[in-house]
């Protein structure tokens, strides 16, 4: 194939390429088969005209447009590959010549990925992370578990914030009942913020058996428009007041909340280990984010073409909406539930598109410079992981994703690990001094 690439801008150029006579012939044959079945020629049954008769009546040129549409995608892809350019978006392709008996010449106006000049990406200084687990951290986690295992016991005293009251209530606006405004034997934790602002506060200081007239005003932005901004009266009867009774912090408690331990000390040790792992994971995420951000900042990248922005936005949307669909929510339902539309969603994803693209470009450049590869074993592991994540069989994943796509994801991840592993943790005060 004869291919010529001429750059006309930092991220654009003209690609001239030929479509061989062999490819054209295949395209013409396919185009003829497509039109033949509906073709009517005097003296011939519908769909039984030979190619020679067609050419005699209409001329071969009548098939050129259909034939070009059939062969152009593969020819363009091959030309891109031969020219060794990273094309993005949809090209604008125009025929230069389509002479009978000769190769067809095409010209494509193409947007390409911007060039990346890497700066320093090893030894990036990042804020020092603290992964130490303190006694107060363990105590706080124990308190959470005590709260989760607390029992509600009847209380004779007046209700306080944090207590649970069992109530009947009947709501009216201007003396008229309204939908959803009444319930019986409803358990409400005071201070939970479940009810309209002010409702729970007015039940504090009252005991079981009391009747309370609760007066509140629905917020202006309340979901039910017929209630928004209106004053409501709730005739409320308190049947019971219950308070939380926390379990004793002892060996029995430890065994109740975790059957893998026998004593409170063992539970504390296990919690310490879990918190340590969590802090280390968070620290690694913070280091990775800061290090990669530094590598991108140190790189020089030409202007990002709009085609790349749009491709990224579309990919992000497809991924997000695909996740919604796996939960049984189709796009139209999602837009209705969130009171948004496709345009608004595209605008939202476009906000950070340029930064995402720059990050990916820098990581790809590191992959190339460091000659990072993906082994067959890593590709197989990736397929297994994706199959498990999306509840698909491995064969389906293998057929859906090419080795090129899998290799890209694996090598980019390795580049991220390289940048992260080589980062230097520095006290925040020192980093701030350097920035000043």
ABEGO torsion letter per residue (X at the ends): XBBBBBBABAABBBBBBBBBAAAAAAAAAAAAAAAAAABBBBGBBBGABBAAAAAAAAEAAAAAAAAAAAAAAAAAAAAAAAAGBBBBEBBBBBBABBBBGBBBBBBBBBBBBBBBBBBBABGBBBBBBBABBBAAAAAAAAAAAAAAABBBBBBABBBBBGBBBBBBBBBBBGGBBBBGABBBGBBBBBGAGABBBGAAAAABGBBBGBBBBBBBBBBAABABAAABGBBBBBBBBBABBBBBBBBBBBAAAAAAABAABABAAAAAAAAAAAAAAAAAAAAAAAAAAAAAAAAAAABBBBBBBAAAAAAAAAAAAAAAAAAAAAAGBBAAAAAAAAGBBAAAAAAAAAAAAAAAAAAAAAAAAAAAAAGBBBBAAAAAAAAAAAAAAAGBBAAAAAAABBAAAAAAAAAAAAAAAAAAAABBBBBAAAAAAAAX
